């Protein structure tokens, strides 16, 4: 035992002396590390193989255990403390480096441990990512810092790190960069490292996989990565993420929020990382054995207007953009003849909203339909008539086809006039109705002509379903959606959740605006005539120039079984 302790002390001295870094912000000081790092060489190409690597510690006393060790792409945390995971220790099997680099791991003495992970390619079509794992001996709160430096080619540019990398934990949770600091500033040398904080995440005892995806090609490269520092603190109680059922469109993190208090949005998303897209409805076909599958699905047993998906290589498929509460009919086969002869199966899509939508190239998209209406007993607001979201400047051809497939026939663009450069989709009618940015304090009181035009177009939604947006699809879009939902009898929690769901996009947190604007809209409606909030919202619309008959038409279009007054 004495020899073992001596060896560990020597290893500690060696590691501390070898981690010299020029930039003080990138250095891990001696008093920041309360443990010894035992770095063994990576001998396995499989992260999962590391599960068996701690078996020798099972019989050891608590005193004998180090705080942590690192091997086989995995950080094994045995005690609380501050630990460092060098970026060159991650699994780079699926990591594609930038053409500026000749190797994934770069050797430079002015990096921590004398090495760093080279910048990625930014070509998202190649599905580039790296991964590592953390194995916890206890439930823990994890706080992470990451050290970045821009590549030599792009060192003169500022880089928004929210657009470079996204950290997905256990395939369903996001370790999000702190909104306090997201810009990597230009620098004179590629190892002028800068450290960034990530929001804490609570994880249960056991193994957790971290998959770091190349989020986007920013046009300015993606940064080099030196290391990850983790502060690991034991906790007794943890917030367990609710697992989204197969028949629910939402991701686990979205589903967890939906089942939590509406104002607890920042437990799940803070408007920095793209988490707005739905999971889709999971269809499994384990009863078939093939290397290739064909799926056909429809919303009717007769399979009218069915959709065919070919060349599925795995035993599952996620169907996107179904309506809440609909019945889905599907059949699966190994080939076209097989699929026609196989039995038709069905499932009921969960009716829980919001109905967030997957449009390629567009963020923060959702249908306001599916919510309960208080105007008619047991009625709901109809789906497929009014979609809200961010601007469509970067919509892809796939995204355009999906918007057309969804039946959208009108686009309403609320941005500043200089930004309204549509039409963006030839098949969709373009309407520019500018509500200038920076008008938060007057948005409720002013813009009478604009709101009159907007709701006059909404009155035609039955014939021409709408996609309404501003820049982010949050605030200007938010007040229009707020008023439409309110006048159609939606309840406060549903309207608020629809508004706050923007936090799952990259468009910034809306919790402050929720306090300063949304709640004010709700309160200010009380000064208008009407016994209910729905009728007060009607009075607000009338004050903007919309007639009572137009409001009644809107209600009849959007609310099931509504009888006009």
N, C-alpha and C positions, 0 to 999 in steps of 0.2 A: 504494500500500500504506500510506503514511503517513497519508493521508486516511482510509482504512478503519479503521486502528487508532485514530485520533483519534475517529472516529465511534463506535466501540465503547466507548471510555472514557467518552465523554459519555453514551451510553446506559446504561452501568453506574451512573454517578453519579445519573442521573435515576431509575432503578429503585430504587436504594437509598434515595433521599430520599423516594420515593413510597410506600414500604412501611411506614409508621408504624403501629404497633399499640399500643393502650393496655396490654394484658396482656403482661407480659414472657415468659410461657410460650409465647405464640403468635408471638413475634418471631423472625425469622431473622437472626441477628447477622451483621455483615460478615465476620467470620472463619469463619463457617459455610458461606459460599458462595465457592467458588473459581473461579467462572465468570461469564460474562455471559449473561443471558437475553434472547433476541431474540424478543419476542412479536409475531407478525404476526396480523392479524385473521383470524377464521375465515371462509373464503370457500367452503368445501365442506361439504356435508351428509353426506359419506361418509368414514368413517374409513379405508377401504381406499385411498382416493385418495392418502393421504399416503405410500404406498410410493414414489412417484416424486419426492418432494420433496427428496431428498438427492443427486440425481444431480450437481448442480453441485459437490459436495464430492469427487467421485471423483478429480479431478485435483489437488486441493489437497494441500499438504504437511501433515504432522502438526502442524507448528508453527502453521499458519494456522487450523486447526480450533478452534472454541470447544469447551468441555467439553460443552455441550449447546445446543440450541435447541428452541423449542416452536412448533409451527404445525399447523393442521388437526387439532386434538384429539390431537396426538401429541408426546411428548417424544422427541427424537432425542439419544441419549447417545453422544458420540464419545470421551470420556475418563472416567477415574475421577473421582469427586468427589461433593459434596453439591449437590443441585439441588432447586428448588421448582417444583411444578406447581400453579398456582392452580386452585381448584375451578371457577371461572367459565370456564375454558378447556375443560371437558369437553363432550362431545356430549350435549345434553339433549333430543334429538329424541323419545325415548321416556320422558322423565322427567316425572312428574306431581307438581306441587307441592301443598303443603297449602293448604287454603282460607284459611288465615291470611295467605297471601302473594298479592300481585298480580302478581309477576314472578318468573321463575326465578332471575334474577341481581339481587341487592340491592346498591345502592350505599350504602356507609357508610364514612366516612373512617377509622373505628377498626378496620377489617378490613385484612388484608394486601392490598396492591395496591388498596385502596379498594373492594373488592367481595367478595361471598361467594355461595355457592350456597344458595338457599332450601331449607327443610325439605320433605321429601317428604310425600305424602299418607298413607301407611300402609295404604292400601286395596290389599292384595296381589292382589285379583282383577283389577285393572287392569294387572298385569304392568309395573309402573313400574321403570325402571332408567336409569342414565346410563352412559356408557362413554368410555374414552380408550385410547390405545396408548402403548407404549414401544418404540422402535427402538434396539437395541443394536449397536454396532460390534464387540462382543466378548462372550464368555461372562461372565456377571456374577452376583454375589450382590447382591440388592436388599433393603435394609431400608427400611421405610416408616413415617413418622409422619403422622398425620392430625389436623387441628385442628377441633374441634367446639364448638358452643354450642347450648344448648336454646332453643327458640322462646319468645317472650314469653308465650304462652298457658300453656306447660308449664314455665316456668322454676323453679317451686317444687318440682319433682319430680326424684328421681334416676332416671336412665335407664340401663338395661342395654344397652350398645351391641352386645352379641352378638345382641340381638333386633331390631336396627334395620336394619343394613346388612350384606351379605355380599359380599366381593370375590372374584369368580371370574376366574381368569387362564386365557386360552386355552380357555375353556369346560370345563375339567376339573381345574383346580387352585384351591385356596383360599388366599388370603393372609389368614391368621388373626390376629385381634387377640390380643395377648399376654394370657395368663391372669393376669398380675400386676396388671393394671388394666383393668377393663371397665366401671366405673360412671361415668357422667357426672353429676357432682353438681349439685344445684340452685344457682342463681345469681341475682343481682339484675338482670342485664342480658344481652341476647341476644348481645352480643359480648364477654362474659367467656369467652374461648376457653380450651379445655383440650386439651392434646395427648396423643394415645394412640399407643403403640407397637404395631407389627405384627411378627409373626415373619418372619424372613428367608425369602426364596425365591430359588432359583438358576434362572436362565434362560439359554438358549442365545443365541448371536448371531442377530440378526434381529428381526422384529417380533412383539410380544405384545400381545394385546388384554385390557384390564381391563374387565369388566362388573360394575357395582355394583348389585346387586338390592336392592329394598326387601323385607327379609326377613319382616317381620311388622308388624301393627298392634298396638303395645304398649298402646294406650289412653292413652298419655302423649305422643303425637306422636313425630316423628323429628327429630333435630337438624339445624341448619344446619351447613354444611361450609365452612371457609375455604380450606384448602390441603392439599396432600400434599407432604411433604418426603421425598426419596429419597436414601439413601446408596448409591452404586453402586460396587462393588468388583470389579475384574477377577479371574476365576478361570480356572485351566487346565482342571480336570476338573469336570464337572457330572454330577449324578445324573439320568439320563434317565428320564422317566416311561414305564412300559410301557403300550402301547396295548391296551386290552381288546378282544378279538376280538368280532365281531358275535354269536357264539353264546354269549357269556359274560354273565352278569347284572350283573357288577360295573362300577362306574365306573372310569375310568383310575386314579384315585388309590387306590381300594380294591384294584384288581388289582395295582398296583405293590407295595402292602404285602403282599398275599398271596404274592407272589413274592419277598419279602425275608425276612430273619430275623424271627422272630415278635416279638422284643423291640425291634425298630426302629420301633415304632408311632408315636412322636412325630416321626419324619421326615415323617409324612403327616397326622396329626390329633392334636389335643390336647383334645378334649372341649368345645370352645367353639362351633364352628359346626356346623350340621346338614349332615352328609355321609353319614348312615347309610343312606339309601335307595338301592336298586339302580338301575342304568341300565336294566335290562330287556334283553330279547333284541331286537336290531335286525333288522327285516324290511324289505328294500328292494324296490321294484318299479319300477325304471327302465325296464323293457320296456313299460310302459304309458304312454300320453300322455293325461292328463285333468286337469280342474280339481277333480275329486272322486273319491275311491276308497272302496270297501267291502272290508274284510278279514274273513275268517272263519278261525278256527283251532280246532284240537282236538288231543287227545293220542292220537288213533287215526285210522287210514286211513278208517274208515267214517264219520267225522265225527259220531259220537254225542256229544250234549251239546256241540256246538260253540258258540263265542262269536262274535258279529258286532259289528264296529266300523264305524260309518258316518261319513260326512262327513269323511274324511281329506283334507286339502288339500295335503299334501306327499307326496313319493315315498318315504316311510319311516314306520315305526311301531315303537314300543318296547312289546313285550308284557311285562307285569309278572307276577311271582310264579309263574313256572313252576318245576317241580321240577328239581333238578340232575340231569343225565344223561338226562332224558327226551327222547323224540323228539317234535318239534313238527310237525304237519301244517297247512298253510295254503294258502289260495287268495285271489286278489285280482281285483277287477273294477271296471268303471266304474259298474255298476248291479247290481241284484239278479239279473237274468237272466244278465248277463255273468259274475258271480262264480261262478255255478253251473256254467257251461260251460267255464270256464277250467281249465287243468291244476292238479292238486294238487302242491304242492312240500313238501319237508320238510327239517329240519335237526336235528342232535343238539345239545342244550343241554350246555354244558360242565359237567362233574361237580365242579369245584373249589368247595369251600365257603369261608366259611359261606354258607348260603342266607338272605341278608338280604331282608327283606320290606317292601313299600311299602303301608303302611296310612295313609290320609289322616287327619291330625290326631294321629298317634302316632309317636313317635321310637324308634329303637334296637331295632327288631323283627327277629327272626331265628328261623328253624327250626333246632333243634340236629341235625336229621337230615342224612344225606349223608356223614358222616365214616366212615372205615374202623373196623371193630371187630376187635380181636384175639381175640375169643371164638370166632369161627368163621372158618376160612380163606376169604379172598376175600369176606367179608361186609361189609355196611355197616349203619349205624344208620338206621332207616327215617325217612322224611320225612313231614310232615303230621300228626304225633302230638303234638308238644310245641313250642309257640312261646314265646319269651321276649321281653320288651320293657319299655318304660316304661309308666306308668299311662295309662289310656284316658279320663281326664276330659274331654279336648278332642277325642275322636274325632268325626269328621264323619259325616253320614249315608252318604256314599260309603265312608268307612272301615268303618262298621258292616256295610254290605253285603258288603264284601270279606272281613271276618273271618268272616262267615257262609258266604260262598262257599268259603272255604278249609276249611270243615268244623269250625271251632272250636265246641265245645259246652259247655266249662267255662272259667270265669275264676277264677283263684286270686289273691287280692289279699293281699300280704304286708305292707302298710303299717301304720303305727300305727293303733290301733283307731279313733281319731277321724277318720281319713282314709278309712276303709272305708265308703263311703256308697252302694255299689252296690245293685242291679244297674244297670249302665250300658248294657247291650244286652239288651233284653227276651228275645230268642231264645237267649241264652247264660246257662247256669246260673252263679250268682254264689256264690263261697265266700270268706269273709273269714277268713284265718288269720294273725293279726298276729304278726310278729316285730319288736319295737320297733327304731326307728332308734338309732344310736349304740351298737350292741352288737358292734362289730367284734372285740373281744378275747374274747368269750364265744360267738360265733356257732357255732363248731365244737363246743364242749363242751356247750352248753346247748340248750334248746328241744326237748327230747325229744318232748313231746306234739305240738308244732307240726309237726315233721318227720314224725312218724308219720301225722298227718292228711294232710299234703301228698303223701307217697308212697303212701298208700292211694288217693288220688284219681288219682295218676299211674298206678297199677295198672289204672285203668279207661280209659286213654287210647285203647285200641283201639276202644272204643265211643263215648267222649266225648273227642275231642282237646282239648288244654289250651292256654290262654293264661295264662302265669304271669308276674306282675310285682310289683314294689314301687313305689317312686316313680320312680327312674331306670332300673330294669331292669338294675342293675349289680351290687350287692354281695349283698343278700339274695337277689335273683334269681340272682346269680352262684354262690352256694354250692350252691343246689338244682340248678342246671344242671351245675355242676362234678361233683357227686356222681352225678347221673344219667348223664352222659357217661362218668365213670370206671368206674362199676359195669357199664356196657355195653361196656367194653373200648376206648374211644377212647384215642388216643395223646396224650402230653403236649402236643406242639406244637399239635395241633388243639384241645384243651381250652383251652390258653392263648390261642390266637388268637381263639377264640370269646369269651373273657372280655375281652380287650383291644380287641375290635372296638367296644366302647362308646365308645372315643375318637372314633369317627366321628360321634357324636351330640352334642347340646348338654348332656349330662349330666355333664360334667367328666372330666378325664383320670383314667384308672385305672392308670397306671403305678406310682404310689406304693402303691396298694392291692394291685397285683400283687406287689410286693416284700414288703409287710408282712402280707398275708392269703393270697393265692392260693398263693404258694410255701410258706407255713406249712401250709396245708391239705394240700398234697401231701406235705410232710415228716411231718406229724403222723399221716397214715394209716399210716406204717410201724410205729406202736405197736400196730396192730390185726392180728389173725390173718389169714393168707393168704399164698400164695406170690407172687401178682401184685397190682398196684395195684387191679385190678378186684375181686379177692377181698377185699382189705383194705377197699375201699369197701363191699362187701357186709357185712363185719363191722361197719363203722361204722353202717350202716343198721339192722342187727340190734340194735345197742346203743341205738338210738332207739325200739325197739319194733316195727319192721317184721320180720315173720317171714321165715325163709329161703325158704319157699314163695312168699311175696309177691315177694321179690327175683327169684326164678326166673321168676315170671309176668311181671314187668317186663322182664326180659331177653328172654323169648320174644316179647313184644309189640314190643320196640324193635329187636331184632337179627335180621337176615335168617337164616333156617335154623337158629336156635338151638334146641338140644335141652335141655330142662330136666333138671337133676340130681335 
